Amino acid sequence: MADTYEIAEGLLGEEPTVTVSAPDGRTRAVLALHGATLLSWQVTRGTTGQRRERTEPAERTEPPEPPEPPEPTEAPELAELAEPTELTELTDGYRDETELLSQDGVRAGLLAPFPNRVADGRYHHDGRDHDLLPGGVGDRTIYHGFAREAPFRLVGATMTADSARLRLRSTSIRPGRYPGYPFALDLDVEYTIGHRELAIEIRATNVGETTAPYAAGWHPYFTLSRPIDDLVLQIPAHTLIRTDASLIPLPGKEALLPLDRCPDLDFRTPRKLGDAVIDACFADLAPGPDGRTETVLSDPATGDELRIWQHGGYLHVFTGDTLARDRRASIALEPVETTTDAFNRPEHATARSLEPGRQREFRFGVTYRP
């Protein structure tokens, strides 16, 4: 019988994964090292769970380099991880290697060094013009940065009776690696998985010699086992970011629309999503007494709630109407540090600038309340 959280290494197709399980089997999370991507987060609604034999040491501060998995387990179908009578899936992540590598929908992607879009794939920084799509013509859409496809490695893990903490690192963002981004960043991602809560901190360190433009975010899709039309949403935001047809915010203060003037997208009072089609950013989030903002997704039929929390920033909402599979089966509730096209917006100049040798963290997560 294990008395602490467990960690096991495996495979999704040929992609390395890490599975974290609670000692009583009541919580399970699966991460891919590709992009440090959350693939699955499952919890139990009940008060009991199955205890499982321990497959890894209870505490570990620095795993072997590279990690030595136990006999790798093929896990192309994440649905097989679920125990229908015990565990409930709360995220709608990539189900197999093909989905993970295609990045359709950017399911649970970590967004860095920029969230959402950069207009025309171009920006001006520190006296120079940069092109993220050199030679590109026609559709020059680029979004959600490079971290979601970057290789990460597990550099530390600590398990206790109450939680597991995993630390993953990528050093892939370097000059010459990504067109139009000649900057050097180390990315560290810390996942803390506890009973009915998952917390993430993404930290960037500028290891280069020039100031880098940088912002982060997360692109998770959440589900409460019902079509999203039946769910209730509450967003403590006072302002909507207005955009053009390409989803690029309008210039300056034109982008700021008080939600009092946009009742169709005002979710300050909880209300059912219905057939609302949303791909929008919400600003002026009102924090609670603990300093963090909570967006609440709930199922009125069961009373179950997901509370998506963040420290600062904005919230982007996408109802999944254009996904390749299972449209509107889940909803993306995305904590982001900045609005779309922050690299081109003067009001984000300070927030996006990361000086040499400096670090910046962005913290967010989700709590399940059955």
Residue pairs with C-beta under 8 A, 6 or more apart in sequence:
1 23
1 51
1 53
2 23
2 51
2 52
2 53
2 54
2 58
3 23
3 58
3 161
4 23
4 54
4 58
4 59
4 159
4 160
4 161
5 20
5 21
5 22
5 23
5 58
5 159
5 160
5 161
5 162
5 163
5 164
5 193
6 20
6 21
6 23
6 52
6 54
6 55
6 56
6 58
6 159
6 164
7 18
7 19
7 20
7 56
7 60
7 157
7 159
7 164
7 166
8 18
8 19
8 21
8 55
8 56
8 69
8 70
8 73
9 16
9 17
9 18
9 19
9 67
9 68
9 69
9 70
9 72
9 154
10 16
10 17
10 18
10 19
10 69
10 72
10 73
10 74
10 75
11 17
11 69
11 72
11 73
11 74
11 75
12 30
12 32
12 39
12 75
12 76
12 78
12 94
12 96
12 97
12 100
13 74
13 76
13 96
13 97
13 98
13 100
14 97
15 32
15 33
15 34
15 97
15 100
15 101
16 32
16 33
16 34
16 67
16 69
17 30
17 31
17 32
17 33
17 39
17 75
18 30
18 31
18 33
18 154
18 166
19 28
19 29
19 30
19 31
19 81
20 27
20 28
20 29
20 30
20 31
20 164
20 166
20 191
20 193
21 27
21 28
21 52
22 28
22 49
22 195
23 51
23 52
23 161
24 48
24 49
24 50
24 51
25 44
25 49
25 50
25 51
25 52
25 83
25 86
25 87
26 43
26 44
26 48
26 49
26 86
26 87
26 195
27 42
27 43
27 44
27 193
27 194
27 195
27 196
28 40
28 41
28 42
28 43
28 81
28 87
29 38
29 40
29 41
29 42
29 191
29 193
29 198
30 38
30 39
30 40
30 75
30 78
30 81
30 93
31 37
31 38
31 39
31 166
31 168
31 191
32 39
32 94
32 100
33 151
33 152
33 153
33 154
33 168
34 100
34 101
34 149
34 151
34 152
35 100
35 109
35 110
35 147
35 148
35 149
35 150
35 152
36 110
36 147
36 150
36 152
36 168
36 170
36 189
36 191
37 93
37 94
37 100
37 107
37 108
37 109
37 110
37 148
38 91
38 93
38 108
38 191
38 198
38 220
39 78
39 93
39 94
39 100
39 108
40 78
40 81
40 89
40 91
40 93
41 89
41 90
41 91
41 193
41 198
41 366
42 81
42 82
42 87
42 88
42 89
42 90
43 87
43 88
43 90
43 195
43 196
43 368
44 86
44 87
44 88
45 88
45 304
45 370
46 86
49 86
50 83
50 86
55 70
56 70
56 159
57 159
58 159
58 160
59 158
59 159
59 160
60 156
60 157
60 158
60 159
61 156
61 157
61 158
62 155
62 156
63 154
63 155
63 156
63 157
65 153
66 153
67 153
67 154
75 81
76 95
76 96
76 97
77 95
77 96
78 93
78 94
78 95
78 96
79 89
79 95
81 87
82 89
88 225
89 223
89 225
90 222
90 223
90 224
90 306
90 366
90 368
91 108
91 220
91 221
91 222
91 223
91 330
92 107
92 221
92 222
92 223
92 326
92 329
92 330
93 107
93 108
93 220
93 221
94 100
94 107
94 108
99 107
102 324
103 109
103 148
103 149
104 323
104 324
105 221
105 320
105 323
105 324
105 332
106 143
106 144
106 148
106 219
107 219
107 220
107 221
108 218
108 219
108 220
108 221
109 144
109 147
109 148
109 218
109 219
110 147
110 148
110 189
110 200
110 202
110 216
110 217
110 218
110 219
111 144
111 145
111 147
111 148
111 216
111 217
111 218
111 219
111 334
111 336
112 145
112 146
112 147
112 185
112 187
112 202
112 204
112 214
112 215
112 216
112 217
113 145
113 146
113 147
113 173
113 181
113 183
113 185
113 204
113 212
113 213
113 214
113 215
113 216
114 144
114 145
114 213
114 214
114 215
114 338
114 342
114 343
115 144
115 145
115 215
115 216
115 217
115 219
115 316
115 334
115 336
115 337
115 338
115 340
115 342
116 143
116 144
116 217
116 247
116 281
116 316
116 336
116 339
116 340
116 341
117 141
117 142
117 143
117 246
117 247
117 248
117 340
117 341
118 132
118 142
118 143
118 341
118 343
118 344
119 246
119 248
119 341
119 344
120 140
121 131
121 132
121 133
121 136
121 140
121 141
121 142
121 180
122 129
122 130
122 131
122 132
122 140
122 180
122 344
123 129
123 130
123 132
123 180
123 213
123 343
123 344
124 130
124 344
125 213
125 343
126 210
126 211
130 180
130 181
130 182
131 179
131 180
132 142
132 178
132 179
132 180
132 181
133 140
133 142
133 179
133 180
134 179
134 180
141 246
144 217
144 219
146 172
146 173
146 178
146 181
147 170
147 173
147 187
147 202
147 216
148 219
150 170
150 172
150 173
150 187
151 170
151 172
152 168
152 169
152 170
152 187
152 189
153 168
153 169
153 170
154 166
154 167
154 168
155 167
155 168
155 169
155 188
156 165
156 166
156 167
157 164
157 165
157 166
157 167
158 164
158 165
159 165
162 194
162 195
163 192
163 193
163 194
163 195
164 191
164 192
164 193
164 194
165 190
165 191
165 192
165 193
166 190
166 191
166 193
167 188
167 189
167 190
168 188
168 189
168 190
168 191
169 186
169 187
169 188
169 189
170 186
170 187
171 186
171 187
173 181
173 183
173 184
173 185
173 186
173 187
174 184
175 182
175 183
175 184
175 208
176 182
183 206
183 208
183 210
183 212
183 213
183 214
184 206
184 207
184 208
184 212
185 204
185 205
185 206
185 207
185 208
185 212
185 214
185 354
186 204
186 205
186 207
187 202
187 203
187 204
188 202
188 203
188 205
189 200
189 201
189 202
189 203
190 200
190 201
190 203
191 198
191 199
191 200
192 198
192 199
192 200
192 365
196 367
196 368
196 369
196 370
197 365
197 366
197 367
197 368
198 365
198 366
199 363
199 364
199 365
200 218
200 363
200 364
200 365
201 361
201 362
201 363
202 216
202 218
202 361
202 362
203 359
203 360
203 361
203 362
204 214
204 216
204 354
204 359
204 360
205 357
205 358
205 359
206 212
206 214
206 354
206 355
206 356
206 357
206 358
206 359
207 356
207 357
208 356
209 356
210 356
211 353
211 354
211 355
211 356
212 353
212 354
213 342
213 343
213 352
213 353
213 354
214 352
214 353
214 354
214 360
215 336
215 337
215 338
215 342
215 348
215 351
215 352
216 336
216 337
216 362
217 313
217 316
217 334
217 335
217 336
217 337
217 362
218 334
218 335
218 336
218 364
219 332
219 334
220 308
220 332
220 333
220 334
220 366
221 320
221 330
221 331
221 332
222 297
222 306
222 308
222 330
222 331
222 332
222 333
222 366
223 329
223 330
223 331
224 231
224 297
224 298
224 299
224 302
224 304
224 306
225 299
226 299
226 301
227 328
227 329
228 273
228 319
228 320
228 328
228 329
228 330
228 331
229 272
229 273
229 274
229 275
229 328
230 272
230 273
230 299
230 300
230 301
231 272
231 273
231 297
231 298
231 299
231 300
231 331
232 270
232 271
232 272
232 273
232 296
232 297
232 298
232 299
232 300
233 267
233 270
233 271
233 272
233 273
233 295
233 296
233 297
233 298
233 317
233 331
234 267
234 268
234 269
234 270
234 271
234 295
234 296
234 298
235 267
235 268
235 282
235 285
235 295
235 315
235 317
236 268
236 285
236 286
236 293
236 294
236 295
237 259
237 267
237 268
237 282
237 283
237 284
237 285
237 286
237 315
238 258
238 259
238 268
238 283
238 284
238 286
239 256
239 257
239 258
239 259
239 282
239 283
239 284
240 257
240 258
240 259
240 262
240 265
240 280
240 281
240 282
240 283
241 249
241 255
241 256
241 257
241 280
241 281
241 282
241 283
241 314
241 339
241 340
242 249
242 250
242 254
242 255
242 256
242 257
243 249
243 250
243 255
243 280
243 281
243 340
244 250
247 279
247 340
248 340
248 341
249 255
249 281
249 339
249 340
249 341
249 345
252 347
255 339
256 283
259 265
259 266
259 268
259 282
260 266
264 276
265 276
265 278
265 280
270 296
270 298
272 300
273 319
273 331
276 319
277 319
277 321
278 317
278 318
278 319
279 317
279 318
279 319
279 321
280 316
280 317
281 314
281 315
281 316
281 317
281 336
281 339
281 340
282 314
282 315
282 316
282 317
283 314
283 339
285 293
285 310
285 313
285 314
285 315
286 293
287 293
288 294
291 311
292 309
292 310
292 311
293 309
293 310
293 311
293 312
293 315
294 307
294 308
294 309
295 307
295 308
295 309
295 315
295 333
296 305
296 306
296 307
296 308
297 305
297 306
297 308
297 331
297 333
298 304
298 305
298 306
299 305
302 370
303 370
304 368
304 369
304 370
305 368
305 369
306 366
306 367
306 368
306 369
307 366
307 367
307 368
307 369
308 315
308 333
308 335
308 364
308 365
308 366
309 335
309 364
309 365
309 366
309 367
310 335
310 362
310 363
310 364
310 365
311 362
311 363
311 364
312 337
312 362
313 335
313 336
313 337
313 338
313 362
313 364
314 335
314 336
314 337
314 338
314 339
315 333
315 334
315 335
315 336
316 332
316 334
316 336
316 340
317 331
317 332
317 333
317 334
318 331
318 332
318 334
319 328
319 331
319 332
320 326
320 327
320 328
320 329
320 330
320 331
320 332
321 327
321 328
335 362
335 364
337 351
337 362
338 345
338 348
338 351
338 352
339 345
339 348
342 348
342 351
342 352
343 352
354 360
